[in-house]
Amino acid sequence: MNSKEELQDILDNEMHHQFYYNEQSVRITDKAIRQFLIQLRDDKMRNITLLQTEIEKIIPKK
C-alpha cells in the first residue's frame, strides 16, 4: 500500500466517524453530550480537510 492509499484509508475512516458524530448529535437530547459530539464532528472535519490537502499534494498534476 502506498502513501496515497494509506491516506485515503485514513480519510475514509475520518469521514465515517464525522458522519457518525453528526448523526448522533442530531439524535441526542442532552445538551452537554450533544455539544461534545459536535466538537468531535468538527475535529474530524478539520482532519478531513488536512488529509484531503495532503492527498492532493501526492496526486501527480496532469
Predicted model as a PDB file, atoms N, CA, C, CB and O in Angstrom, pLDDT in the B-factor column:
MODEL        1                                                                  
ATOM      1  N   MET A   1       0.855  -1.175   0.000  1.00 74.00           N  
ATOM      2  CA  MET A   1       0.000   0.000   0.000  1.00 74.00           C  
ATOM      3  C   MET A   1       0.901   1.238   0.000  1.00 74.00           C  
ATOM      4  CB  MET A   1      -0.973  -0.002   1.234  1.00 74.00           C  
ATOM      5  O   MET A   1       1.830   1.349   0.801  1.00 74.00           O  
ATOM      6  N   ASN A   2       0.607   2.157  -0.909  1.00 84.00           N  
ATOM      7  CA  ASN A   2       1.431   3.358  -0.975  1.00 84.00           C  
ATOM      8  C   ASN A   2       0.857   4.463  -0.084  1.00 84.00           C  
ATOM      9  CB  ASN A   2       1.542   3.849  -2.427  1.00 84.00           C  
ATOM     10  O   ASN A   2      -0.204   4.312   0.521  1.00 84.00           O  
ATOM     11  N   SER A   3       1.584   5.560  -0.024  1.00 84.00           N  
ATOM     12  CA  SER A   3       1.197   6.673   0.855  1.00 84.00           C  
ATOM     13  C   SER A   3      -0.186   7.218   0.529  1.00 84.00           C  
ATOM     14  CB  SER A   3       2.216   7.791   0.758  1.00 84.00           C  
ATOM     15  O   SER A   3      -0.970   7.513   1.431  1.00 84.00           O  
ATOM     16  N   LYS A   4      -0.481   7.352  -0.745  1.00 82.00           N  
ATOM     17  CA  LYS A   4      -1.788   7.879  -1.142  1.00 82.00           C  
ATOM     18  C   LYS A   4      -2.899   6.949  -0.682  1.00 82.00           C  
ATOM     19  CB  LYS A   4      -1.855   8.072  -2.667  1.00 82.00           C  
ATOM     20  O   LYS A   4      -3.923   7.412  -0.179  1.00 82.00           O  
ATOM     21  N   GLU A   5      -2.714   5.655  -0.844  1.00 87.00           N  
ATOM     22  CA  GLU A   5      -3.734   4.687  -0.425  1.00 87.00           C  
ATOM     23  C   GLU A   5      -3.914   4.691   1.089  1.00 87.00           C  
ATOM     24  CB  GLU A   5      -3.360   3.278  -0.902  1.00 87.00           C  
ATOM     25  O   GLU A   5      -5.034   4.593   1.591  1.00 87.00           O  
ATOM     26  N   GLU A   6      -2.811   4.806   1.802  1.00 91.00           N  
ATOM     27  CA  GLU A   6      -2.890   4.864   3.259  1.00 91.00           C  
ATOM     28  C   GLU A   6      -3.644   6.107   3.721  1.00 91.00           C  
ATOM     29  CB  GLU A   6      -1.488   4.844   3.869  1.00 91.00           C  
ATOM     30  O   GLU A   6      -4.504   6.033   4.599  1.00 91.00           O  
ATOM     31  N   LEU A   7      -3.314   7.241   3.125  1.00 90.00           N  
ATOM     32  CA  LEU A   7      -4.011   8.480   3.471  1.00 90.00           C  
ATOM     33  C   LEU A   7      -5.490   8.397   3.094  1.00 90.00           C  
ATOM     34  CB  LEU A   7      -3.352   9.680   2.768  1.00 90.00           C  
ATOM     35  O   LEU A   7      -6.349   8.905   3.816  1.00 90.00           O  
ATOM     36  N   GLN A   8      -5.780   7.762   1.973  1.00 92.00           N  
ATOM     37  CA  GLN A   8      -7.171   7.613   1.553  1.00 92.00           C  
ATOM     38  C   GLN A   8      -7.945   6.738   2.549  1.00 92.00           C  
ATOM     39  CB  GLN A   8      -7.241   7.004   0.133  1.00 92.00           C  
ATOM     40  O   GLN A   8      -9.100   7.026   2.862  1.00 92.00           O  
ATOM     41  N   ASP A   9      -7.312   5.680   3.040  1.00 95.00           N  
ATOM     42  CA  ASP A   9      -7.953   4.836   4.055  1.00 95.00           C  
ATOM     43  C   ASP A   9      -8.231   5.620   5.332  1.00 95.00           C  
ATOM     44  CB  ASP A   9      -7.074   3.621   4.370  1.00 95.00           C  
ATOM     45  O   ASP A   9      -9.302   5.501   5.927  1.00 95.00           O  
ATOM     46  N   ILE A  10      -7.265   6.413   5.740  1.00 95.00           N  
ATOM     47  CA  ILE A  10      -7.445   7.248   6.936  1.00 95.00           C  
ATOM     48  C   ILE A  10      -8.560   8.260   6.695  1.00 95.00           C  
ATOM     49  CB  ILE A  10      -6.121   7.978   7.309  1.00 95.00           C  
ATOM     50  O   ILE A  10      -9.396   8.495   7.567  1.00 95.00           O  
ATOM     51  N   LEU A  11      -8.565   8.854   5.512  1.00 95.00           N  
ATOM     52  CA  LEU A  11      -9.606   9.811   5.162  1.00 95.00           C  
ATOM     53  C   LEU A  11     -10.990   9.166   5.214  1.00 95.00           C  
ATOM     54  CB  LEU A  11      -9.347  10.389   3.772  1.00 95.00           C  
ATOM     55  O   LEU A  11     -11.927   9.737   5.771  1.00 95.00           O  
ATOM     56  N   ASP A  12     -11.110   7.989   4.639  1.00 97.00           N  
ATOM     57  CA  ASP A  12     -12.396   7.284   4.668  1.00 97.00           C  
ATOM     58  C   ASP A  12     -12.848   7.026   6.108  1.00 97.00           C  
ATOM     59  CB  ASP A  12     -12.294   5.952   3.899  1.00 97.00           C  
ATOM     60  O   ASP A  12     -14.023   7.187   6.438  1.00 97.00           O  
ATOM     61  N   ASN A  13     -11.925   6.634   6.936  1.00 97.00           N  
ATOM     62  CA  ASN A  13     -12.225   6.380   8.344  1.00 97.00           C  
ATOM     63  C   ASN A  13     -12.674   7.663   9.054  1.00 97.00           C  
ATOM     64  CB  ASN A  13     -10.995   5.785   9.051  1.00 97.00           C  
ATOM     65  O   ASN A  13     -13.651   7.654   9.802  1.00 97.00           O  
ATOM     66  N   GLU A  14     -11.967   8.744   8.819  1.00 97.00           N  
ATOM     67  CA  GLU A  14     -12.324  10.022   9.433  1.00 97.00           C  
ATOM     68  C   GLU A  14     -13.707  10.490   8.962  1.00 97.00           C  
ATOM     69  CB  GLU A  14     -11.259  11.089   9.104  1.00 97.00           C  
ATOM     70  O   GLU A  14     -14.486  11.030   9.748  1.00 97.00           O  
ATOM     71  N   MET A  15     -14.002  10.283   7.694  1.00 97.00           N  
ATOM     72  CA  MET A  15     -15.303  10.676   7.165  1.00 97.00           C  
ATOM     73  C   MET A  15     -16.418   9.842   7.797  1.00 97.00           C  
ATOM     74  CB  MET A  15     -15.326  10.526   5.636  1.00 97.00           C  
ATOM     75  O   MET A  15     -17.494  10.355   8.107  1.00 97.00           O  
ATOM     76  N   HIS A  16     -16.147   8.567   7.980  1.00 98.00           N  
ATOM     77  CA  HIS A  16     -17.130   7.691   8.637  1.00 98.00           C  
ATOM     78  C   HIS A  16     -17.420   8.186  10.051  1.00 98.00           C  
ATOM     79  CB  HIS A  16     -16.619   6.227   8.676  1.00 98.00           C  
ATOM     80  O   HIS A  16     -18.580   8.271  10.453  1.00 98.00           O  
ATOM     81  N   HIS A  17     -16.378   8.509  10.801  1.00 97.00           N  
ATOM     82  CA  HIS A  17     -16.558   8.996  12.168  1.00 97.00           C  
ATOM     83  C   HIS A  17     -17.260  10.353  12.200  1.00 97.00           C  
ATOM     84  CB  HIS A  17     -15.208   9.096  12.871  1.00 97.00           C  
ATOM     85  O   HIS A  17     -18.115  10.596  13.052  1.00 97.00           O  
ATOM     86  N   GLN A  18     -16.898  11.224  11.275  1.00 97.00           N  
ATOM     87  CA  GLN A  18     -17.538  12.539  11.217  1.00 97.00           C  
ATOM     88  C   GLN A  18     -19.034  12.385  10.964  1.00 97.00           C  
ATOM     89  CB  GLN A  18     -16.893  13.414  10.117  1.00 97.00           C  
ATOM     90  O   GLN A  18     -19.845  13.061  11.598  1.00 97.00           O  
ATOM     91  N   PHE A  19     -19.397  11.509  10.052  1.00 97.00           N  
ATOM     92  CA  PHE A  19     -20.799  11.240   9.751  1.00 97.00           C  
ATOM     93  C   PHE A  19     -21.519  10.685  10.984  1.00 97.00           C  
ATOM     94  CB  PHE A  19     -20.916  10.254   8.573  1.00 97.00           C  
ATOM     95  O   PHE A  19     -22.627  11.110  11.309  1.00 97.00           O  
ATOM     96  N   TYR A  20     -20.878   9.739  11.660  1.00 98.00           N  
ATOM     97  CA  TYR A  20     -21.466   9.138  12.867  1.00 98.00           C  
ATOM     98  C   TYR A  20     -21.707  10.188  13.952  1.00 98.00           C  
ATOM     99  CB  TYR A  20     -20.549   8.027  13.410  1.00 98.00           C  
ATOM    100  O   TYR A  20     -22.798  10.252  14.520  1.00 98.00           O  
ATOM    101  N   TYR A  21     -20.705  11.002  14.239  1.00 97.00           N  
ATOM    102  CA  TYR A  21     -20.857  12.036  15.274  1.00 97.00           C  
ATOM    103  C   TYR A  21     -21.956  13.028  14.901  1.00 97.00           C  
ATOM    104  CB  TYR A  21     -19.527  12.782  15.490  1.00 97.00           C  
ATOM    105  O   TYR A  21     -22.711  13.487  15.758  1.00 97.00           O  
ATOM    106  N   ASN A  22     -22.033  13.346  13.626  1.00 97.00           N  
ATOM    107  CA  ASN A  22     -23.071  14.271  13.182  1.00 97.00           C  
ATOM    108  C   ASN A  22     -24.458  13.654  13.385  1.00 97.00           C  
ATOM    109  CB  ASN A  22     -22.860  14.649  11.700  1.00 97.00           C  
ATOM    110  O   ASN A  22     -25.356  14.310  13.912  1.00 97.00           O  
ATOM    111  N   GLU A  23     -24.635  12.408  12.973  1.00 97.00           N  
ATOM    112  CA  GLU A  23     -25.923  11.732  13.152  1.00 97.00           C  
ATOM    113  C   GLU A  23     -26.321  11.654  14.622  1.00 97.00           C  
ATOM    114  CB  GLU A  23     -25.868  10.329  12.557  1.00 97.00           C  
ATOM    115  O   GLU A  23     -27.472  11.904  14.978  1.00 97.00           O  
ATOM    116  N   GLN A  24     -25.363  11.308  15.466  1.00 97.00           N  
ATOM    117  CA  GLN A  24     -25.667  11.166  16.884  1.00 97.00           C  
ATOM    118  C   GLN A  24     -25.985  12.510  17.530  1.00 97.00           C  
ATOM    119  CB  GLN A  24     -24.504  10.506  17.605  1.00 97.00           C  
ATOM    120  O   GLN A  24     -26.837  12.583  18.415  1.00 97.00           O  
ATOM    121  N   SER A  25     -25.317  13.564  17.100  1.00 96.00           N  
ATOM    122  CA  SER A  25     -25.572  14.882  17.702  1.00 96.00           C  
ATOM    123  C   SER A  25     -26.992  15.363  17.408  1.00 96.00           C  
ATOM    124  CB  SER A  25     -24.555  15.911  17.184  1.00 96.00           C  
ATOM    125  O   SER A  25     -27.557  16.144  18.175  1.00 96.00           O  
ATOM    126  N   VAL A  26     -27.562  14.901  16.306  1.00 96.00           N  
ATOM    127  CA  VAL A  26     -28.942  15.265  15.975  1.00 96.00           C  
ATOM    128  C   VAL A  26     -29.928  14.499  16.857  1.00 96.00           C  
ATOM    129  CB  VAL A  26     -29.231  14.986  14.485  1.00 96.00           C  
ATOM    130  O   VAL A  26     -30.996  15.011  17.195  1.00 96.00           O  
ATOM    131  N   ARG A  27     -29.568  13.287  17.220  1.00 96.00           N  
ATOM    132  CA  ARG A  27     -30.470  12.414  17.986  1.00 96.00           C  
ATOM    133  C   ARG A  27     -30.430  12.647  19.491  1.00 96.00           C  
ATOM    134  CB  ARG A  27     -30.134  10.984  17.710  1.00 96.00           C  
ATOM    135  O   ARG A  27     -31.425  12.425  20.182  1.00 96.00           O  
ATOM    136  N   ILE A  28     -29.295  13.089  19.996  1.00 96.00           N  
ATOM    137  CA  ILE A  28     -29.103  13.223  21.439  1.00 96.00           C  
ATOM    138  C   ILE A  28     -29.831  14.461  21.951  1.00 96.00           C  
ATOM    139  CB  ILE A  28     -27.599  13.300  21.786  1.00 96.00           C  
ATOM    140  O   ILE A  28     -29.771  15.528  21.340  1.00 96.00           O  
ATOM    141  N   THR A  29     -30.519  14.306  23.078  1.00 95.00           N  
ATOM    142  CA  THR A  29     -31.236  15.454  23.653  1.00 95.00           C  
ATOM    143  C   THR A  29     -30.442  16.148  24.758  1.00 95.00           C  
ATOM    144  CB  THR A  29     -32.578  15.004  24.203  1.00 95.00           C  
ATOM    145  O   THR A  29     -30.697  17.314  25.058  1.00 95.00           O  
ATOM    146  N   ASP A  30     -29.489  15.452  25.363  1.00 97.00           N  
ATOM    147  CA  ASP A  30     -28.670  16.057  26.418  1.00 97.00           C  
ATOM    148  C   ASP A  30     -27.733  17.091  25.788  1.00 97.00           C  
ATOM    149  CB  ASP A  30     -27.853  14.965  27.195  1.00 97.00           C  
ATOM    150  O   ASP A  30     -26.938  16.763  24.907  1.00 97.00           O  
ATOM    151  N   LYS A  31     -27.834  18.329  26.242  1.00 97.00           N  
ATOM    152  CA  LYS A  31     -27.075  19.421  25.623  1.00 97.00           C  
ATOM    153  C   LYS A  31     -25.564  19.237  25.738  1.00 97.00           C  
ATOM    154  CB  LYS A  31     -27.467  20.736  26.250  1.00 97.00           C  
ATOM    155  O   LYS A  31     -24.835  19.512  24.785  1.00 97.00           O  
ATOM    156  N   ALA A  32     -25.090  18.779  26.885  1.00 97.00           N  
ATOM    157  CA  ALA A  32     -23.644  18.610  27.086  1.00 97.00           C  
ATOM    158  C   ALA A  32     -23.098  17.525  26.158  1.00 97.00           C  
ATOM    159  CB  ALA A  32     -23.337  18.253  28.563  1.00 97.00           C  
ATOM    160  O   ALA A  32     -22.044  17.693  25.544  1.00 97.00           O  
ATOM    161  N   ILE A  33     -23.816  16.428  26.063  1.00 97.00           N  
ATOM    162  CA  ILE A  33     -23.366  15.339  25.186  1.00 97.00           C  
ATOM    163  C   ILE A  33     -23.448  15.780  23.734  1.00 97.00           C  
ATOM    164  CB  ILE A  33     -24.214  14.060  25.408  1.00 97.00           C  
ATOM    165  O   ILE A  33     -22.548  15.492  22.945  1.00 97.00           O  
ATOM    166  N   ARG A  34     -24.518  16.475  23.377  1.00 97.00           N  
ATOM    167  CA  ARG A  34     -24.653  16.973  22.005  1.00 97.00           C  
ATOM    168  C   ARG A  34     -23.492  17.899  21.658  1.00 97.00           C  
ATOM    169  CB  ARG A  34     -25.999  17.711  21.823  1.00 97.00           C  
ATOM    170  O   ARG A  34     -22.916  17.795  20.575  1.00 97.00           O  
ATOM    171  N   GLN A  35     -23.149  18.793  22.564  1.00 97.00           N  
ATOM    172  CA  GLN A  35     -22.048  19.723  22.311  1.00 97.00           C  
ATOM    173  C   GLN A  35     -20.725  18.978  22.151  1.00 97.00           C  
ATOM    174  CB  GLN A  35     -21.942  20.745  23.449  1.00 97.00           C  
ATOM    175  O   GLN A  35     -19.903  19.336  21.308  1.00 97.00           O  
ATOM    176  N   PHE A  36     -20.525  17.947  22.960  1.00 98.00           N  
ATOM    177  CA  PHE A  36     -19.313  17.140  22.857  1.00 98.00           C  
ATOM    178  C   PHE A  36     -19.249  16.442  21.493  1.00 98.00           C  
ATOM    179  CB  PHE A  36     -19.259  16.098  23.998  1.00 98.00           C  
ATOM    180  O   PHE A  36     -18.196  16.420  20.854  1.00 98.00           O  
ATOM    181  N   LEU A  37     -20.370  15.877  21.051  1.00 97.00           N  
ATOM    182  CA  LEU A  37     -20.412  15.220  19.747  1.00 97.00           C  
ATOM    183  C   LEU A  37     -20.161  16.213  18.616  1.00 97.00           C  
ATOM    184  CB  LEU A  37     -21.758  14.529  19.546  1.00 97.00           C  
ATOM    185  O   LEU A  37     -19.486  15.886  17.640  1.00 97.00           O  
ATOM    186  N   ILE A  38     -20.691  17.397  18.743  1.00 97.00           N  
ATOM    187  CA  ILE A  38     -20.455  18.435  17.726  1.00 97.00           C  
ATOM    188  C   ILE A  38     -18.978  18.813  17.681  1.00 97.00           C  
ATOM    189  CB  ILE A  38     -21.316  19.689  18.015  1.00 97.00           C  
ATOM    190  O   ILE A  38     -18.419  19.033  16.607  1.00 97.00           O  
ATOM    191  N   GLN A  39     -18.358  18.886  18.843  1.00 98.00           N  
ATOM    192  CA  GLN A  39     -16.922  19.181  18.900  1.00 98.00           C  
ATOM    193  C   GLN A  39     -16.123  18.067  18.221  1.00 98.00           C  
ATOM    194  CB  GLN A  39     -16.458  19.355  20.368  1.00 98.00           C  
ATOM    195  O   GLN A  39     -15.199  18.337  17.454  1.00 98.00           O  
ATOM    196  N   LEU A  40     -16.483  16.820  18.507  1.00 97.00           N  
ATOM    197  CA  LEU A  40     -15.800  15.693  17.861  1.00 97.00           C  
ATOM    198  C   LEU A  40     -16.009  15.736  16.346  1.00 97.00           C  
ATOM    199  CB  LEU A  40     -16.310  14.348  18.434  1.00 97.00           C  
ATOM    200  O   LEU A  40     -15.074  15.510  15.579  1.00 97.00           O  
ATOM    201  N   ARG A  41     -17.233  16.025  15.925  1.00 97.00           N  
ATOM    202  CA  ARG A  41     -17.539  16.130  14.495  1.00 97.00           C  
ATOM    203  C   ARG A  41     -16.678  17.205  13.835  1.00 97.00           C  
ATOM    204  CB  ARG A  41     -19.035  16.443  14.284  1.00 97.00           C  
ATOM    205  O   ARG A  41     -16.114  16.991  12.762  1.00 97.00           O  
ATOM    206  N   ASP A  42     -16.585  18.358  14.486  1.00 97.00           N  
ATOM    207  CA  ASP A  42     -15.801  19.460  13.933  1.00 97.00           C  
ATOM    208  C   ASP A  42     -14.311  19.130  13.891  1.00 97.00           C  
ATOM    209  CB  ASP A  42     -16.029  20.725  14.750  1.00 97.00           C  
ATOM    210  O   ASP A  42     -13.614  19.514  12.951  1.00 97.00           O  
ATOM    211  N   ASP A  43     -13.828  18.426  14.900  1.00 97.00           N  
ATOM    212  CA  ASP A  43     -12.425  17.978  14.897  1.00 97.00           C  
ATOM    213  C   ASP A  43     -12.169  17.049  13.716  1.00 97.00           C  
ATOM    214  CB  ASP A  43     -12.073  17.260  16.228  1.00 97.00           C  
ATOM    215  O   ASP A  43     -11.149  17.158  13.035  1.00 97.00           O  
ATOM    216  N   LYS A  44     -13.102  16.138  13.482  1.00 97.00           N  
ATOM    217  CA  LYS A  44     -12.958  15.212  12.349  1.00 97.00           C  
ATOM    218  C   LYS A  44     -12.974  15.976  11.027  1.00 97.00           C  
ATOM    219  CB  LYS A  44     -14.086  14.151  12.364  1.00 97.00           C  
ATOM    220  O   LYS A  44     -12.240  15.632  10.100  1.00 97.00           O  
ATOM    221  N   MET A  45     -13.806  17.006  10.940  1.00 97.00           N  
ATOM    222  CA  MET A  45     -13.872  17.796   9.711  1.00 97.00           C  
ATOM    223  C   MET A  45     -12.543  18.491   9.439  1.00 97.00           C  
ATOM    224  CB  MET A  45     -15.000  18.832   9.799  1.00 97.00           C  
ATOM    225  O   MET A  45     -12.101  18.567   8.292  1.00 97.00           O  
ATOM    226  N   ARG A  46     -11.912  18.991  10.483  1.00 97.00           N  
ATOM    227  CA  ARG A  46     -10.582  19.605  10.302  1.00 97.00           C  
ATOM    228  C   ARG A  46      -9.575  18.559   9.821  1.00 97.00           C  
ATOM    229  CB  ARG A  46     -10.089  20.253  11.631  1.00 97.00           C  
ATOM    230  O   ARG A  46      -8.756  18.841   8.947  1.00 97.00           O  
ATOM    231  N   ASN A  47      -9.635  17.357  10.388  1.00 96.00           N  
ATOM    232  CA  ASN A  47      -8.742  16.280   9.950  1.00 96.00           C  
ATOM    233  C   ASN A  47      -9.000  15.924   8.494  1.00 96.00           C  
ATOM    234  CB  ASN A  47      -8.918  15.037  10.835  1.00 96.00           C  
ATOM    235  O   ASN A  47      -8.063  15.699   7.728  1.00 96.00           O  
ATOM    236  N   ILE A  48     -10.260  15.875   8.118  1.00 97.00           N  
ATOM    237  CA  ILE A  48     -10.626  15.556   6.736  1.00 97.00           C  
ATOM    238  C   ILE A  48     -10.035  16.587   5.779  1.00 97.00           C  
ATOM    239  CB  ILE A  48     -12.162  15.498   6.579  1.00 97.00           C  
ATOM    240  O   ILE A  48      -9.480  16.230   4.740  1.00 97.00           O  
ATOM    241  N   THR A  49     -10.154  17.841   6.128  1.00 97.00           N  
ATOM    242  CA  THR A  49      -9.615  18.910   5.283  1.00 97.00           C  
ATOM    243  C   THR A  49      -8.096  18.774   5.133  1.00 97.00           C  
ATOM    244  CB  THR A  49      -9.970  20.291   5.872  1.00 97.00           C  
ATOM    245  O   THR A  49      -7.559  18.907   4.034  1.00 97.00           O  
ATOM    246  N   LEU A  50      -7.421  18.511   6.237  1.00 95.00           N  
ATOM    247  CA  LEU A  50      -5.957  18.335   6.181  1.00 95.00           C  
ATOM    248  C   LEU A  50      -5.570  17.124   5.336  1.00 95.00           C  
ATOM    249  CB  LEU A  50      -5.381  18.183   7.599  1.00 95.00           C  
ATOM    250  O   LEU A  50      -4.640  17.197   4.533  1.00 95.00           O  
ATOM    251  N   LEU A  51      -6.271  16.025   5.514  1.00 94.00           N  
ATOM    252  CA  LEU A  51      -5.974  14.821   4.736  1.00 94.00           C  
ATOM    253  C   LEU A  51      -6.217  15.046   3.249  1.00 94.00           C  
ATOM    254  CB  LEU A  51      -6.819  13.650   5.229  1.00 94.00           C  
ATOM    255  O   LEU A  51      -5.422  14.607   2.417  1.00 94.00           O  
ATOM    256  N   GLN A  52      -7.292  15.716   2.914  1.00 93.00           N  
ATOM    257  CA  GLN A  52      -7.574  15.994   1.505  1.00 93.00           C  
ATOM    258  C   GLN A  52      -6.468  16.845   0.887  1.00 93.00           C  
ATOM    259  CB  GLN A  52      -8.930  16.702   1.358  1.00 93.00           C  
ATOM    260  O   GLN A  52      -6.076  16.631  -0.260  1.00 93.00           O  
ATOM    261  N   THR A  53      -5.978  17.795   1.646  1.00 92.00           N  
ATOM    262  CA  THR A  53      -4.883  18.637   1.173  1.00 92.00           C  
ATOM    263  C   THR A  53      -3.628  17.808   0.921  1.00 92.00           C  
ATOM    264  CB  THR A  53      -4.587  19.748   2.186  1.00 92.00           C  
ATOM    265  O   THR A  53      -2.957  17.983  -0.096  1.00 92.00           O  
ATOM    266  N   GLU A  54      -3.317  16.912   1.842  1.00 89.00           N  
ATOM    267  CA  GLU A  54      -2.130  16.067   1.685  1.00 89.00           C  
ATOM    268  C   GLU A  54      -2.276  15.105   0.514  1.00 89.00           C  
ATOM    269  CB  GLU A  54      -1.865  15.286   2.966  1.00 89.00           C  
ATOM    270  O   GLU A  54      -1.314  14.871  -0.218  1.00 89.00           O  
ATOM    271  N   ILE A  55      -3.452  14.552   0.332  1.00 90.00           N  
ATOM    272  CA  ILE A  55      -3.681  13.639  -0.788  1.00 90.00           C  
ATOM    273  C   ILE A  55      -3.526  14.383  -2.106  1.00 90.00           C  
ATOM    274  CB  ILE A  55      -5.082  12.995  -0.695  1.00 90.00           C  
ATOM    275  O   ILE A  55      -2.954  13.846  -3.054  1.00 90.00           O  
ATOM    276  N   GLU A  56      -4.021  15.597  -2.179  1.00 89.00           N  
ATOM    277  CA  GLU A  56      -3.882  16.395  -3.396  1.00 89.00           C  
ATOM    278  C   GLU A  56      -2.416  16.661  -3.734  1.00 89.00           C  
ATOM    279  CB  GLU A  56      -4.628  17.717  -3.246  1.00 89.00           C  
ATOM    280  O   GLU A  56      -2.053  16.748  -4.907  1.00 89.00           O  
ATOM    281  N   LYS A  57      -1.584  16.789  -2.720  1.00 88.00           N  
ATOM    282  CA  LYS A  57      -0.151  17.013  -2.957  1.00 88.00           C  
ATOM    283  C   LYS A  57       0.517  15.787  -3.570  1.00 88.00           C  
ATOM    284  CB  LYS A  57       0.551  17.383  -1.648  1.00 88.00           C  
ATOM    285  O   LYS A  57       1.488  15.912  -4.317  1.00 88.00           O  
ATOM    286  N   ILE A  58      -0.001  14.610  -3.257  1.00 85.00           N  
ATOM    287  CA  ILE A  58       0.584  13.358  -3.738  1.00 85.00           C  
ATOM    288  C   ILE A  58       0.147  13.037  -5.160  1.00 85.00           C  
ATOM    289  CB  ILE A  58       0.205  12.215  -2.814  1.00 85.00           C  
ATOM    290  O   ILE A  58       0.910  12.455  -5.931  1.00 85.00           O  
ATOM    291  N   ILE A  59      -1.078  13.414  -5.506  1.00 79.00           N  
ATOM    292  CA  ILE A  59      -1.595  13.101  -6.841  1.00 79.00           C  
ATOM    293  C   ILE A  59      -0.805  13.900  -7.874  1.00 79.00           C  
ATOM    294  CB  ILE A  59      -3.127  13.417  -6.944  1.00 79.00           C  
ATOM    295  O   ILE A  59      -0.707  15.122  -7.770  1.00 79.00           O  
ATOM    296  N   PRO A  60      -0.245  13.221  -8.862  1.00 71.00           N  
ATOM    297  CA  PRO A  60       0.516  13.938  -9.893  1.00 71.00           C  
ATOM    298  C   PRO A  60      -0.379  14.868 -10.705  1.00 71.00           C  
ATOM    299  CB  PRO A  60       1.212  12.944 -10.827  1.00 71.00           C  
ATOM    300  O   PRO A  60      -1.513  14.530 -11.044  1.00 71.00           O  
ATOM    301  N   LYS A  61       0.158  16.039 -11.006  1.00 63.00           N  
ATOM    302  CA  LYS A  61      -0.550  17.017 -11.822  1.00 63.00           C  
ATOM    303  C   LYS A  61      -0.482  16.585 -13.285  1.00 63.00           C  
ATOM    304  CB  LYS A  61       0.049  18.441 -11.634  1.00 63.00           C  
ATOM    305  O   LYS A  61       0.546  16.093 -13.752  1.00 63.00           O  
ATOM    306  N   LYS A  62      -1.584  16.776 -13.997  1.00 62.00           N  
ATOM    307  CA  LYS A  62      -1.605  16.397 -15.438  1.00 62.00           C  
ATOM    308  C   LYS A  62      -1.328  17.579 -16.305  1.00 62.00           C  
ATOM    309  CB  LYS A  62      -2.951  15.785 -15.835  1.00 62.00           C  
ATOM    310  O   LYS A  62      -1.305  17.456 -17.529  1.00 62.00           O  
TER     311      LYS A  62                                                      
ENDMDL                                                                          
END                                                                             
